[in-house]
């Protein structure tokens, strides 16, 4: 029995190391480290990462994770895209969702989410034109994390084709929504948009606040629920999903 206790003790000690096997590795103490990067205007966030985006004067990336996990977090800029990767996939002895990456930039034009965790803003984002993508055309099954944002800009584009939801506050001139499929949902009752354009084949609802113009097509079962009726409405429901003014 003493030998068994000794073996278990050695196993626990060896798990608390950055060199331990991923499956048995503990997180270690939570640390924060700034990573030097070149300029970028797009972000692609991979599995196992929570992304926090802040608008600021310079490009800055800070990783918050366990001390044993930092070596498996990869930050890389290719062209205009910042790629965020956490390859700590196998997990028996630690919590999920430990890695949080804080990104600051003067302007972002596109965010691609391939994570199961949140993408959220720290403060109001005023990037003039912003596109959010969460899709599984490339079999990225983890692309299910929600976007929780505050935005005030000229144009916001959404392309969701999986399980991600958008919860958003603020305003925009043009709000362009594309659901090629999936069960994604948009909660934008408090996001005022002068013009909203929608193409939806999804099975969940899209809640919007159009002020001047609403155009689009519903090909799926999810409804489009507008909390305001704008002067211009050109909308066709091709299937069971309906346009509802609430």
Protein Blocks (a to p, Z undefined) as FASTA:
>chain_A
ZZmmmmmmmmmmmmmcckbcfklpcebjaddddddddddfbdcddehiacdddddfbdcd
dddddfklmmmpccddehjbccdddfblbcfkbcehkbccddddfbdfbdcdfbfbdcdd
edjdfbfbacddddfklopaklmcccddddddfbdcdddfbfbccddedddfbdcdddfb
djddcdfkllccfbacdddfbfbdcddddfkbccdddfbfbdcddfbdcfbdcdddfblb
dcddZZ
